[in-house]
């Protein structure tokens, strides 16, 4: 039986979301097929092994009170050393399922560490993860294949507000280049709102992306695979807030998912084709959720962003899209594991 290690938590601003995603995976992974191990990283960066599957305690954070210290040990086959009651136990790992969203877990850092340790893992590799986490680099690469995007500028601390207004205008969106779950993202309708939003976004990153607001419907599709790529149908998100922010994603209950999106077959085909092209040019592996806008007046498809480690919460579109395709959560997790172990995957 393969040892599958789920790593969750982390020091990023998406720590709580990661814990909830981990719970869905723990509850749905086939434990008759895999020996499931859990490591959580606390908000202050401490690595702890949790030897229970109590998802209620993982969700509320009390799992930390029952966990023991764990350390990485590089050798021919990657492993971890668990320290409990002054005894050291060496645990070999066959595969890591990293579900740490955001910085340190999704941006190439965890991926690079696992590659140094020689441990296979689910998802995009180091370079692709780093590029896709950085919205600025993602946009530059996606530009190279001629995919339509909102007009944008990339700024740092020495930005010129006049240049932003000249190139982008209002309304616009201010986004930290590196970040997820819409944290630090705000819409600005004038200079005062823009300055306030920029100051807030700089709390999350030293580099920002400013985009022209698109009057469109927000849609997403899921991509799965390594050499053989499969793209799901398209789902639409509707929400009562001004845009799909952290509050709308995780705290309000008035956001809705429409599966499949009420779009023409030509538009859905176009979105799926573009998603596959983006997945390939960014060298993604394993899984990704790719987000778009469909302009309300023209039906023009506009690329928004890529998420190489999409959420696995009850509100997350990625597992919903595959369930709509007839792939259960357990089957999805199994595919993600098997395609990395080279023992199967997409049928």
Residue pairs with C-beta under 8 A, 6 or more apart in sequence:
1 33
1 34
1 35
2 34
2 35
2 94
2 95
2 337
2 341
3 34
3 35
3 37
3 91
3 92
3 93
3 94
3 95
4 29
4 34
4 35
4 36
4 37
4 94
4 95
4 96
4 97
4 337
5 37
5 38
5 39
5 80
5 93
5 95
5 96
5 97
5 119
6 22
6 25
6 26
6 29
6 36
6 37
6 38
6 39
6 96
6 97
6 99
7 39
7 40
7 41
7 96
7 97
7 98
7 99
7 100
7 105
7 110
8 18
8 19
8 21
8 22
8 38
8 39
8 40
8 41
8 58
8 99
8 100
9 15
9 18
9 19
9 22
9 40
9 41
9 42
9 43
9 100
10 18
10 41
10 100
10 101
10 102
10 103
10 104
10 105
11 41
11 43
11 44
11 45
11 103
11 104
12 18
12 100
12 101
12 102
12 103
12 104
12 105
12 106
12 180
13 102
13 103
13 179
13 181
13 183
13 204
14 100
14 101
14 102
14 180
14 181
14 183
15 43
17 101
17 181
17 250
17 311
17 313
18 99
18 100
18 101
18 102
18 105
19 40
19 58
19 59
19 61
20 59
20 311
20 312
20 313
21 99
21 101
21 311
21 312
21 313
21 316
22 38
22 40
22 58
22 99
22 312
23 55
23 58
23 59
24 312
24 313
24 314
24 316
24 319
24 329
25 97
25 99
25 312
25 333
26 36
26 38
26 53
26 55
26 58
27 55
28 328
28 329
28 330
28 333
29 36
29 330
29 333
29 334
30 330
30 333
30 334
33 334
34 337
36 53
37 49
37 91
37 93
38 49
38 50
38 51
38 53
38 58
39 47
39 48
39 49
39 50
39 70
39 80
40 47
40 48
40 50
40 58
40 63
40 64
40 67
41 47
41 48
41 100
41 104
42 48
42 64
46 69
47 69
47 70
47 71
47 72
48 64
48 67
48 68
48 69
48 70
49 67
49 68
49 69
49 70
49 80
49 82
50 58
50 63
50 66
50 67
51 66
51 67
51 68
52 63
52 66
54 63
57 63
57 66
68 82
68 83
68 84
69 82
69 83
69 84
70 80
70 81
70 82
70 83
71 80
71 81
71 83
72 78
72 79
72 80
72 81
72 113
72 117
73 79
73 80
73 81
73 90
74 116
74 117
74 118
75 118
76 118
77 92
77 118
77 119
78 92
78 93
78 114
78 117
78 118
78 119
79 90
79 91
79 92
79 93
80 90
80 91
80 93
81 88
81 89
81 90
81 91
82 88
82 89
82 90
82 91
93 119
94 120
94 341
95 119
95 120
95 121
95 122
95 337
95 340
95 341
96 114
96 119
96 120
96 121
96 122
97 121
97 122
97 333
97 336
97 337
98 105
98 106
98 110
98 111
98 114
98 121
98 122
98 123
98 309
99 105
99 309
99 312
100 106
100 110
100 309
101 180
101 181
101 309
101 311
102 179
102 180
102 181
103 109
103 133
103 178
103 179
104 110
105 309
106 129
106 133
106 180
106 308
106 309
107 129
107 130
107 133
107 134
107 178
108 126
108 127
108 129
108 130
108 133
110 121
111 121
111 123
111 124
111 125
111 126
111 129
112 126
114 120
114 121
115 125
115 126
120 340
120 341
121 340
122 286
122 287
122 336
122 337
122 340
123 129
123 285
123 286
123 287
123 308
123 309
123 336
124 132
124 282
124 283
124 284
124 285
124 286
124 288
124 308
125 283
125 285
127 283
128 282
128 283
128 284
128 285
128 308
129 308
129 309
130 137
131 137
131 138
131 141
131 282
132 138
132 282
132 284
132 288
132 306
132 307
132 308
133 178
133 180
133 308
134 177
134 178
134 207
135 175
135 176
135 177
135 178
135 209
135 305
136 154
136 177
136 207
136 209
138 282
138 305
138 306
139 149
139 152
139 154
139 209
141 281
141 282
142 149
142 278
142 281
142 282
142 303
143 149
144 281
145 277
145 278
145 281
147 274
147 277
147 278
147 303
148 300
148 301
148 302
148 303
149 302
149 303
150 211
150 212
150 213
150 214
150 293
150 302
150 304
151 167
151 168
151 211
151 212
152 168
152 209
152 210
152 211
152 212
153 163
153 164
153 167
153 168
153 209
153 210
154 177
154 207
154 208
154 209
154 210
155 164
155 198
155 207
155 208
155 210
156 206
156 207
156 208
157 202
157 206
159 198
159 208
161 191
161 194
161 195
164 172
164 194
164 210
165 191
165 194
168 210
168 211
168 212
169 212
170 188
170 189
170 190
170 194
170 213
171 187
171 188
171 189
171 213
172 187
172 188
172 194
172 210
172 211
172 212
172 213
173 185
173 186
173 187
173 188
173 210
173 211
173 213
173 243
174 185
174 186
174 187
174 188
174 194
174 197
174 198
174 200
174 201
174 208
174 209
174 210
175 184
175 185
175 201
175 208
175 209
175 210
175 211
176 183
176 184
176 185
176 201
176 202
176 204
176 205
176 207
176 208
176 209
177 205
177 207
177 208
177 209
178 204
178 205
178 207
179 185
179 204
179 205
180 307
181 246
181 249
181 250
181 311
182 243
182 244
182 245
182 246
182 248
182 249
183 204
183 246
184 200
184 201
184 203
184 204
184 205
185 201
185 243
185 245
186 193
186 196
186 197
186 200
186 201
187 193
187 197
187 213
187 242
187 243
188 194
188 196
188 197
198 208
201 208
202 208
214 293
214 295
214 302
215 295
215 296
215 297
216 293
216 294
216 295
216 296
216 302
217 236
217 238
217 261
217 293
217 294
217 296
218 236
218 237
218 244
218 291
218 292
218 293
218 304
219 234
219 235
219 236
219 237
219 261
219 263
219 271
219 291
219 292
219 293
219 294
220 234
220 235
220 236
220 237
220 289
220 290
220 291
220 292
220 317
220 321
221 231
221 232
221 233
221 234
221 235
221 271
221 272
221 275
221 289
221 290
221 292
221 321
222 231
222 232
222 287
222 288
222 289
222 290
222 310
222 317
222 318
222 321
222 322
223 229
223 230
223 231
223 232
223 275
223 276
223 279
223 284
223 287
223 288
223 289
223 290
224 230
224 231
224 232
224 286
224 287
224 322
224 332
224 335
224 336
224 346
225 286
225 339
225 345
225 346
226 285
226 286
226 339
226 340
226 345
228 345
228 346
229 276
229 279
229 280
230 346
231 272
231 275
231 276
231 279
232 272
232 321
232 322
232 324
232 325
233 259
233 260
233 261
233 268
233 272
233 321
233 324
233 325
234 260
234 261
234 263
234 268
234 271
234 272
235 257
235 258
235 259
235 260
235 261
235 317
235 320
235 321
235 324
236 257
236 258
236 259
236 261
236 262
236 263
237 244
237 255
237 256
237 257
237 258
237 317
238 255
238 256
238 258
239 248
239 252
239 254
239 255
239 256
240 248
240 252
240 254
240 255
241 247
241 248
241 252
244 255
248 255
249 255
249 315
250 313
250 315
255 315
257 317
257 320
259 320
259 321
259 324
260 268
260 324
261 268
263 271
263 294
263 299
264 299
267 294
267 299
267 301
270 301
271 292
271 294
271 301
274 292
274 301
274 303
275 290
275 292
278 290
278 303
278 306
279 288
279 290
279 306
282 306
284 306
284 308
286 308
286 336
286 339
286 340
287 308
287 309
287 310
287 318
287 336
288 306
288 307
288 308
288 310
289 306
289 307
289 310
289 317
289 318
289 321
290 303
290 305
290 306
290 307
291 303
291 304
291 305
291 306
291 307
292 301
292 302
292 303
292 304
293 301
293 302
293 304
294 300
294 301
294 302
295 302
310 316
310 317
310 318
311 318
312 318
312 319
312 329
319 329
319 332
322 332
323 329
327 335
335 344
335 345
335 346
338 344
338 345
339 345
339 346
